[in-house]
Amino acid sequence: MGSKNEAVIEALEARGFRYVGRDAQRWLSFVGDLSTSEGAHGCELEVDPEFYELPRVRLIRVPAALRPIAPHIGENGSICYLTKSTVVLDFFDPVGQTLRCIDEAQSVLGKVLRKEMVEDLTEEFFVHWYANQCLFDVQRPILGEVPGFCLLGRSGERYPVITDDLGATALKLDVMGFEAKRERIPAYIVKTDVEPRPGQKEWPPRTVAEFLEWQRQLDGRCARKAEQRLGEASRLTKQDALIIIKSPKLLYGVHVHFDQSVLPAEKRAVARGTQRLYSYKISRLHVLRLDNEYLAQRNIPGMKTLAGKRIAVVGCGTIGGYLIDALAKAGAGTGGGQLTIVDYEVLGPQNLGRHRLGMAHLFANKASGMRLTLQLDNPSVSVRALEVDARHAHLGTVDLLIDATGDESLGHWLAARYANQIPMLSIWIEGPGIAVRGLMKMPGSSACYRCLCNHQRAGGLPTVEGAMPVLRAGHGCEGLYVPFPATVSLQAAALGTEMALAWINNAESPSLRTRMTDSAYELATPDCDVLKAERCPACSK
């Protein structure tokens, strides 16, 4: 590594940067200039001696044109020119990567000086907001007053929380391990159509006056509403209140401290109206969303989630356990919907090698174990466990039925019972883990699970080229079983979740989908829509 460091020092000195030694973290330190069309600007440069982290670039003196706030320029003059998640650092080419980083920092600085990156201030808002955290667990899109409280720590610290369901949020906080006392305070949500960006004076705001003045520059109507709400709150409490601003993309807010004023004590005693209100100190808030819509929607923007739907899953075995977990993460059981899971079997030691549940649920019913697991992960998920044979289960009204048992006989029974009434998805594993398959049956003319079996008996729609191997194993008295690793179960669950999301987004075609899990075999039937079999005993009634 020493020779690489020496090569970088030599290359940077040729570039006009002077090596000044190592900093407290042993990084290589340099001083030099970044040259732009607006002139040269002195900077300090620090380079990771292992070349794994991005070089740090800091302006020695921030130009007046970039004060008090500028995009990509930190409070101490640091330049945010790249994020590590958007670039692959090549530590095998330390000289090249370091010089490229300097070029990028120089380019960004030039664009900022030329006012070409002003809109980036919106994207970087929280970098300049310098905020405390506020937990936000509001399920419905409401405005106005909402329940709020502070978690009170042992040392007197106060952590604000906003919710529209105190009971549900309390369960989440209990699961998260927050055992502190909770104190109710007024909280309000105010809407704006304007995205925030840092102000150009009195930044960041430290009082109600500075906060409202900044809001007036962005959106006068929003500022008036926020002031009205704060006036209401000041008459309700002598301690504090929360204001959350709901902009098109961001939630942010302030924690107003009615027991803290910038006015001297003698003036505070006689102050009235807006003079008193404007003098109160604030803490700026960075909103962290815990609501179910955000948790499910964040990873699939532009798609509908499974929230609000009544989904039943038959089978909590090696496929069903992982599938149920993934469905809940996609919104199942939230937003007024319900997730019903059906299985009468208990979890045995032989299941542990490829099941979602672990030893904590040994010798307990699988459906009940999955219900407890889901509610521990997210107490807001509405899940019902039926510890019965699927043929005797009272499912109630269901929007989607999923058969995750891999039991062909039960699959035929479920098709006969439900396939013409509700959408039905079947997920199974082929042979000893050679492939995973899924079939979506919509009420009407599409094929059911029995139809597919009829086609396959006639030689159609095979999974792989050639014969499907039959393999069974067993250890003593536990009986024979089909051996395959947990990775196959995970892939079956992933396919099932993918097809459930396709259903909710009106993209059920192709109805038959296959994912190969063993590269030694070749796929025989590409994804396709399966024709309904003539005189199918299950769905031709």
N, C-alpha and C positions, 0 to 999 in steps of 0.2 A: 504493500500500500504506500510505502514511503516514496517509491519512484513515481507513482501516480501523483502524489501530492507535489513533488518537485516539478513534474511536468505541468501541472495546473498553475503553480506559482510562476513558472517561466512564461506560460502562455498569457496569463493575466498581466504580467509586467510588460510584455510586448504590446498589450492592449492599452497600456497607460495606467494600470492599477498597481499601487505600491503595496507590497506585503508588509504588514505591521505586527505579525506574530499570531498567537492563538488566543481565543477568548476563554472565558471561564468554563465553557463546555468543550474546549479543545478544538473548536472549529477554526479554520484558516480565515484570518481577518485581513481585509484590504481596504484601501481608500482610493477613490478615483472619480471620474466624471462620467455621467450619462449624457451623451450628445444628442440633442433634438433640434428641430428647425427653429425652436424658440430659444436656443442657447444651450450651454453646457451647465449641468447641475451636479454639484459634488454629492457623493454618496459613500456610504459604508457598505461593504460587501462581506458576507460571511458564508463560507463554503464548508459543507459537511465533509470531513476527512475520509469518510467511507462512501461518499457520493450516493447515498441512499435518499437523503432529503433534499428538497429544493433549496438552492442558495437563497439566503435572506438579503434583501436589498433595502436600504433605508436612506432617505434623503437627509443630508446633514442639516440643511436649512430648507424648510418648506417655502416655496415661492409665495408671495403675497396673493397671486392669482388663484392659489389653491386653498386659501384660508377663507372661512373656518372649516368648510367641508368640501371634499372633492371625491369623485368616484375612484376607487382602487387605492386611495391614499389613507393610511391609518393615522391614528392620533399622534404617533411619534415619528411620522414621516415614512413609515414602512410602505413599500409598494406591493400590492397584491397583483401579481402579473400572471400567475398560473395557479391552478389548484392541482394537487397531486393526483386526484381522481380522474383528471382529464388528460394526463400525459404519462407516458411510461419512461421512467428515468433509466438510462443505459449506463450503469456504473462500470461497464467494460470500456466506455469511451468518456472518461471524466472530463477531458479537455473540451471535446466537442459539445457535451451536454451543458457544461458550465458556460461556455461562450454563447450557446443558443439561449440560455436563460437570461443572460445579460442583454442580448438583442431583444428578447421579448419584453423585459422590464423597460428598456429604452423606448421601444415602440409604444407601450402602454402609457408611459409618462408623456410622450409627445402628443398622443391622442387626447389625454386628459387636459393638457395645457391648451390644446386647440378646441376644447369644448366639444369633442366628438363622441364622448362617452357619458354624457349627462344622464341619459336614461338609465344607465347602470346603477345610479344612486338608489332607484327603487328596488332593484334586485339585492343591493347591499344594505338595505335599510337597517337590519338588525345589527350589522357590524358597527354602525354609528349610534345606535339607540342605547347601548350600554345598559341593558335591562336586567331586572330580576325575573325569576320564572313564576308563571301563574298557570295552574292546571285548569283546563277548560273542558268540561264534560257536559256539553249541551247537545241533546239529541235532535231537538226540533229547531227549525230556523225561526227563532223568535227575536223580537226587539223589546226594548223597555226594561222594566225591572225583572231581575231573575235572582234566585237564591244564591247567596255568596257567603263564604265563611273563610276564616283563617285557621290554618293548622298552627297550634301554638307549641313551639319546641321547648325543651327543658331549660334552655338558656334565655328564653323570652323572645326568640326569633319568631317571625310570623310569615307564613307561606299562604298566599291567597289561592282560593279555589272557587270556581264558578260552575254551577250545575243547574239543570232543570229537573233533577230527580235526586233529592238528597239521599234517599235510601240506597239507590243503585250506586251512586258515587261513593257512599260510605263503605259499601261492600268492596269496591275496587281499592279504596285506600287501605282497608283492612288487609286485603290480599297483598298489597304492596308493602305492608309492614309499618304503615304510619299509625303509631299508637298515641300520638300527641292529642291534647285536648283541641276541641274545635269551637270557634267563636263566630257567631253569625254577624255579618255586616251587610249593609246595602250594596247592591251591585246592579249595574245597568249595561245594556248592549245598545250601542248607537251605530247606525249604518251610514256609510259614505260611498259614493261612486268613484272616489279619487284614491289612487294608490299613494301611500306615504312616501315622502323623500325627506331627507334631513333639511332643516332650515338653515338659512345663511347668517342668522344672528341669534344670540342667546342660546347656543346649542351645546349639549342637549338641554331641554327644558328642565328646570328644577323646581318650579312653582306652578300653581294653577294658572297664574297670569301668563307665564311664558308658554305653557302648554296650549292654552286657548288662543293666544296670539298666533302660534304656529298653525293651529287648526284653521284659523280664519284665512290664512294664506292659502291653505289647501282647499277648504270647503266651508264657506260661511254658514251654511245651513247646519252642517254637522257640528260646528263650534257652538252655535246657539243651543242646539239640543243638548250637547254635553254640559254646557253651563247651566241650563235649566235643571238637568238631572243632579248636578253637583249641589245646586241650591236646595233641592228637595232633600238630598242626603244630609246636608249640613244641619237641617232642622230635625233630622231623625236621630243623629248620633253625634257625640262629641269626640269620637275617636277617629274613624276612617271610613272610606268607601272605595268602591272599584268602578272604573269606567273602562269598558272594552269597546274599541272601535273596530267595526266589521267592514273592511275594505274588500274590493273584488277578489284579491288573492291572499291578503294577509289579515291576521287578527293581531292587534296590539292594544296596549292600554296603559293606564296609570293607576297607581294606588295612592289615593289622596289621604294625607294625615291631618285631620282636623285638630289634633292636639299639638301640631308643630307649625309655627308661623315664622316668617322672616322678619316680621315687625318687632320692634323692641317692646318690652312688656308694657310700658306706659301707653304706647300707641295701640297695642293690641286690645287693651282694656276698653278703649273708646271707639275702636273701629267698628263699622257697621256695613251691611250690604256687600257690594262687590269689593270694596276695599279689604274687608275681612276675608272674603272668599278667595280673592286673588292672591292673598299673602300665604296661603297654606302650601306647605312643602309636598312634593310628590315623589314617589318611586316609580320609575318606568318599568313596564311589564312586557316580557316576551311570552306570548301565549303558547303553551304546549297542549295540543289537542289530545283528549282521551276519548272523544265520542266515537261510537261504533261506526258511523259512516266514514269518518276519516281513517280509522284503523283498517277497514276493508277496502276503501276506494283508493288510498294513496298509491298502491302498487299496480293498479289497473286503471289509470286515468282514461276517461273517454268510454269506459265500459260500464254497464249496469252490474251491480253486485247482486248477491242472493238475498239481500235484506228485504224483509216484508213478505217473504214467501214461506209457505208451509211445506216443508220437505221431510220425507220419511226415508230412512235408510234401514234396510233389512240386512242384518249381518254385521257384527262388530268383531270380526275375526282379523286375520292378517291384512286383508284389503280394507275392510270396513273401518278399523281403528284409525288408520292413517287418513282415509278418505273423509271421515267425519271431522277430524281435526282440520283438514284443509278446507272443507266446506264452511266451517265456523269462521276461519280466517278470511273467507270470501264473503262474509256477511250473513250466512245462514243463522237463523235464530235471533236476529236483531231486527230493529225497525218495525216491530209488531209482528214479525214472522215467528215460526216455531220450528225447531228441529226435533223430530221424533226418531229414536233409534230403538231397534228391535233385536233382541237376542236372548235366548233362554239359557245359553251355556255359561259355565264359569271359566275363569282363567286358570289354567294349569301350568306347572313348571315347563311342560313341553312347548307351551306357547311363547315363552319369554324371548326366545331367540329371534322372533320376527313379528312381534306385536307392539303396537303403540303403547300399551300399558306395561308397567313394570311390577316388581315384587310387592309394592305397596297394595296391589289389588289381587294378589294370589288368592285363589279359592273363593273369590267374589264374582258376582255376575258381571259379564263383560259390558253390557249396556249401562248398568249402574256405574261401573268404573269409568266409562267414557264420559258419562254425564258429570261426575265429580271432577274429572280432569278438565273438561271444557269450562266448567264454572270456576275452577281455580285459575285457569288462564285468563278468563274474562267473565266476571260474575254477571254481566248484562246479557249473556247469551241465554235465551229461553230454550231449554232442552228438556225433553220428556223421554224417560227410559221405560220401555216395556219389556219385562222379563218373562216373555212368553214365546211360544212357537208362533212364527209369522202367520200360520194358517188360522190362528185363534186371536190374532191381534185386532183390536178396534182402533184403526188409524184415524178415524174422523175425516174431516175434509183435508185433502192433500193436493198441493199444486204439482209436485213432482215426487215420484216413487223411485228409489234406487235399490236395485238388488245387488248387494256386494257379497253374497254368500259363496258364489262359484259352484253352487249345487244345482246341477242341471234339472233334476226332478222338481225342485222347489221353483226354479226359474220358469218351468212350464206351468206350474200351478199359479204363480203370480201373474204370468201373462194371461192365463184364462180368466183370472179373477179381476184384474185391473187394467189390462192393456187397451181396452176400448173405452175406458172411462177417463183416464188421466195420463199425462206423459209418463213414460217409464223408461228408466235407464238401467241397463244391465252391464256389469263390469266383472271380468273374470280373467284368470291366468291360464294360458294354454300349456298343456303338458307340464313337464318339470321346469317351468319358468322360462320356456323358449320365447314367449311373446305375451303381451297383455292386449286384451280386446274390450271394446265397448260398443254397445248397440243402443241407439235411442229410438224408442217407439212412440210416435205421436198418435193420438186417437184419429182414426180414419184409415187411409189406404196404406200407411207405411207398415213395414214388416215387423213382427214381434220376435221375441227370442225363440219361440217354437218354430216360426217360419224359417229362421236362419238354420236351425238344427235340421229341418226337412231338406233345405237346399244342400247342406253338407252331407247328409246321408245319401243324396243323389250324386255326390261328387263335386258339387259347386262350392264356390267361395272358400277354398282351403286357406289355412293360415300360412303354411310354409310349403315350399317345394318338397315333394317326397313325403314319406310317412312321418307322422308325429310320434316321437318316441314315448314309450310308457315306462315310467320309472317310479318305483316305490321303495321306501326304506322303513326301518323300524328298529326300535331298541327295546327288546324285552316285551313286557306285557302291555306297553302303551299302544300297540297296534301299528299297522302300516299307515304311512302318510306320504304325500308327494313332497320330495325335498327341493327347495329352492331358497335362496337367500332373501333377507329382508329387503334388499334393493329392488327385487322384482315386485314385492308388495307396494313399495313406495311408487314405482312407476305405474302400477295399476291405479293407485289412488290419484296420482297426478293426471292420468288420462281421464278418470272419472270426474275430477274437478274441472278439467278443461272442457269436457262435454256438458257439464251442468252449467258452466258459464256461457257456453255457446247457446244452450237452450234459452237462458234468460235474455240473451242478446239476439234472439231470433235467427240463429245461425246453426240450426240443428243438422243441416246437410254438411258433409256426408254422414249418414246415420250409422254406418259401420266404420270403426276406426281401429287400427292395429298399430302397436309399437313393438318392434323387435327388441328383445333383451339379450339374445344370444347370437353373436356375429357368425357362428358356425352354420347358421341356417339362413335361407333366403326367403324373403317375403313373397308369397304367392298371389295375394289379393290386395291390391291397393285400396285405400279408403274409398268407399263408394256408398251409394244409396241402395238398400236391399229391397227387391220387389217382394210384395206380399205373396206367400205361397198359396196356391189354390187349395181350397177346402182345408185350411189350417184349423185343427180342432180347438185351438186356443182363441184366435181372433177373428174367425170367419162366422161367428154366431150371429 
